[in-house]
């Protein structure tokens, strides 16, 4: 089976569900990914990329200081 990811507005969710229900379970499997699982997957991917090319990591305080500086520079 092939996999696709759909992003849709809540307003068409029922129409999509009704359409998908017209297919057999052998032909179509609908799986909703929880927010937790999505974030977990993204974090794992980011970690794998980091392991391939380690870089310096900022502390929270350093990141906040950089963000504050960026905002101050771009306020106008």
C-alpha positions, 0 to 999 in steps of 0.5 A: 500500500502507498501512504499519503498525508492529507491536511484538510479543514474540519468543515470537510471532514464528514464529506471525506469520511463518507467518501473513504467509507465507500472503499473496502478495508482491503483497499483503504486504511485510514489512520489518524496520527495523534499530535503526540505521535507526530511530534515524536516522529519529527523529534526523532527525525531531527535527532537523526539529522543532528547525529549525522552532522552534530552542531552546537546546541543553544541553551534555552537562555541563549535561544531566548537572547538570540530571539530577543535580539532578532526581534529588536533588530526587526521591529520596524 
